[in-house]
């Protein structure tokens, strides 16, 4: 069976720190993947191009709630729907390792591939007008100048909780393949028939019990504020008498 490189992401230990997002952005902006635009990053309407994003969800009902951090990037599907819809052949899947890539020289920015992707994993760079996506750091994992331990995607190396594994999922002895097999790894939205190479390890339920006194803060600032002395209506406010 041919090699299929992929990521395996452990949702049980991902803390949503976004180290994978920032390291991905840094490596690929300065590497062969090229410029990843950012517009108004600190403004009211920020926008930009990312290969990897972390989505955070609150699940359950109070007080039995959980926070789930869900990293998502291109899943490098074994039957990628983005490839056959590309009118110029810019989207392609490599035979030697299964990585799905975009040839920027051929891409015309028509967005057909992003419409075909059921995972929303492709983004158009509004400056270069081409589609961009995760490359599994293909320029890094084969770089013979790097120590072998560093020939992994930037996001994998940056993760502080080791929530991201990388390897050949067709090799039954690889770390990624063993994790899928032994920890109940699953593919995202298998009903689409795309056979995503990236897999997720499920969250493990941990039983916990809440006591009534844990549902309300004893130092509730709203209660404290009501007991504080207040100035008379005619007295000057702090802003009137203080030089900042």
N, C-alpha and C positions, 0 to 999 in steps of 0.2 A: 504494500500500500504506500502511496506517495506521502511525502512529508506534508503536514499541515500545522504550521506555527499558529499559536493563539495565546490569548490571555485567559486565565482562570481567576475570577474575582470572588473573594470570600466576604459575603455581606455580613457575616457575623462579627468580623473584626474591623471592618471599615468604619472610621470615626468621622468621615466627612471633612478632613482637614484641608483638602484641595492641594496637597503636596503633589499629587499626580498631575493635576491640572497645570500648576505653575511650572513644574519641571518639564512637562511636555511642551508647553508654550516656549519656554526658554531654549530647549534643545532644537526644536524644529524651526523656530524663527531664525536661529543662527546657523542652521544646518542646510542640507540639500533640499529639504521640503520647502524652504524659502520663507519669505515674508508672510506673517500672519497678522493681519491688520487689526488695529484697535482704534475706535473713534469714541471720543467723549467718555473715557473709562471712568471718570469721576463725576460725570454730569447726570442730568435727570433722565437722559435716554441713551445709556451706554450701548454700544454694539461692538462686535468683533468676531474674529474667526478662531475657533478652537477645534482641536482634534479630539479632545476629551473633556467631558463635563461631568459634574457630580450633582445629581438631583436628590433633594432631600424631601422626605414625606413624613407626615405624622399619621400614624395608623391607630385604630382603636378609638375608644371613647373614654373620656376622663372618668375615673382616675386611672383606668387601665390602658394607658397609651404607650406607644413606642415611637422612637424616631428611627427611620430607615434611611441610610445614605446609599444611593444607587449610582455608582460610576457607569458611564455609558460612552462608548466610542464605536467606531466601525467594528463589526463582528466578524469580518473576513469570512463571509459565508462560503460554504463549499459549493453552493449553487447560487451565486450572487445575482439578484435581479437587476442590479445596476449595470452589469456588463452588457447584456444583449440589447438594452435600450439605447446605448450610446451611439449616436449616428456617425461619430468619427473614429470610434475605436479607442478613445482616450482612456476609458475605464477598462481595465483588464485584470485577470487573475494569473499570477505567476504559477507555472507548472512545477517549478522546483521546490517551492515552499508554501504554496497556497495563499500568499499575501495578495490582497486586492489593492491595486494602485491606480493612480490617475496620471496620465502623461499630459503635463501642462501645455506642452507645445501643440498637442492635438485638441485640447479642450476648448470649446467655443462658448462655454458658460450657458448652455441652453437649459440646464437644470433638470433634464429628463431623468438623470440618475437619482437625483434627490427625491423626485416624485415616486420613483420606483422602489426606493428603499423604505421598507415598512418600519424601520427603527429610527428614522430621522437622524442618521449618523453622518450625513454630508452637509457641508456648509459652503456657500459661495463667498469667495473673497471679494468684497465690494470694490476693492482697489484694482486688483488684477483681473477681475471678472472671470475667474476660473473656479471650478469646484475643488474643494480640499477636504481631506479626511485623514484618519489615522493610518500611518504607514508601518506600524510596529517598529518604528525607528530602524527601517531597513538599512539606512546608511550607518547605523551604529552596530547592529548585531553581527555584521560581517566585517567590521573594521579590524584588520589584523594588527593595527598599531595599538589597540586597546588591550589591556589585560583580559584574559578570558572571562574572569568573574564580572567584568563590566560590559560584556557584550550582551546586554539586555536592554529592552526599551527603557527610556528615561523614567517613565512612571513606575516601573517595577523597582528600580533602584532607589527611588525617592520615597516609597511608601514606608512610613515609620512603624506600621503594624504588620508588615509582610502580608497584606491583604491581597496582593497581586502576584500571581505566579505566571511564568512564561515557559513555553516549551512546545514540543511536537505532540499534539493530542492523538496522533496515529501511532505513536510509539508507546506501547503498554507499560514500559519501564520508566517513562519520563515522569518528573515530579508533577507536571500538570495533569497528565493522564491518570496517575494514581489518585490524585486529589478528586478528580471527577468520579472515579470508580468507587473510592472508599468513603467519600463524604456526601454522596448524593448530588453531585453536580448536575445542573440542568441547563438546557439551551433556552434562550429568550424567544417566546412566541413561536414554538415549533409548528404551529398550525399553518404558518405561511409557507412551509416546505423549503425554506432557504438553507437549512442545515447550518446554522451559525457555528463558526469554529470557536468563538469565545464562549465560555461557560461561566455560570455563577454557582457558588456554593451557598446553600440556603442558611438563613438565620436559624439558630438553635434556640428554642423556647426555654427561658429561664423562669421558673416559678418565683414569684415574690408576693409578699403580703403587706398591704398598707394598713396602718392603724389610723383611726380617726384624727388623732392629733398631728398626723403627718400631712394632712390634706390642706392645712391652712398655716401660713407662716406666722410665728409668734412675733416676728419683727415687721409685720405688714406695714409698709411705709404709709399707707392710706390711714391706718388707725393712729399711727404716731403723729402724723401731720395734724390731725384734728385736735390734739392735746397741746400743741405748741402755742406759745403766746403770740398774739397778732397785734400789729401796730394799729393805733387809732386811725380812722379815715383821714384825719388832717395831718398826720405825721409824715415826714419824707420817707420815700422808699429807699432801699439800699442803693439803687442805681443813682439816686439824686445826691447821695453823700459820699460815694466811693469813687475814686479815680482808678479805673482799670488800667 
